[in-house]
């Protein structure tokens, strides 16, 4: 039988699909082996992924069987043609026409089956992708969950070890969150968690990873960030939460957060880094909450309250506005001297 490029391309494509299935199954197995926060949920997610991957693999095997059957049919037709070469020429022409029609029918059947299989493969791939996304997403806030956070931390640590690219970690905990649940109910608590998650997303940079890692605890990974910038980010988000208006069913809710921050250091692994950030967070809790602490590798230092960045500018503008009003109110005979004073204010000489 002559070499067929379409069949070769089909078999090659199926081999690639089989490789993809193997990768998916390989990703499912480590998920099974991890120590889960909620064993039942993790096992269910891994089971769904394994089931979808199994169905995908079954589809690949079916397609391979169909291609193999097609090859056998074509080979049989080829043998029949070879045997018919010794027949009468008049009979041979009719036989060739029938054989060509048979080959066209065989190829059409294969094309139809491959098209159906391709559609089913795409559906299975979309389901697997959806399962993977759901397995890394917190269902309440739709933020990345602990699994996504741990993966990001491992990746940033590896980058730090290879290229010494600094990054920082913030641990954020809602203050007196149990009191909100006890007083207003869990629906109010869920509302606050979603709102805080949205606020953290608005406050972060585009490259920062915001995750909810459990309960009322959030975390932010700050890539390519130094300690001073991490302190600023921690204070900015703390102030943003404190200034936000929270309410549930028309009743105002007092919501604040405590923040612990640290920067990656030599010899760090994910456990050591998270432990330092946690110690800084607990220091903020002990200091009365609604504040931030930074762990420098030795001690926890309070993040001092920062003046609003536009405070000085606002003061200058208020002073300038007051002077302008005074010039407008002064009598005409004193206008010249006031204009001189006004120009001195604008030039900064006074």
Secondary structure as UniProt FT lines:
FT   HELIX           5..33
FT   HELIX           39..84
FT   TURN            85..86
FT   HELIX           89..135
FT   TURN            139..141
FT   HELIX           146..163
FT   STRAND          167..174
FT   TURN            175..176
FT   HELIX           177..184
FT   HELIX           186..203
FT   TURN            206..207
FT   STRAND          209..214
FT   TURN            215..216
FT   STRAND          217..223
FT   HELIX           227..243
FT   STRAND          246..248
FT   TURN            249..250
FT   STRAND          251..253
FT   STRAND          257..263
FT   TURN            266..267
FT   HELIX           270..286
FT   TURN            287..288
FT   STRAND          292..295
FT   STRAND          300..302
FT   TURN            309..310
FT   HELIX           311..329
FT   HELIX           332..334
FT   HELIX           335..347
//
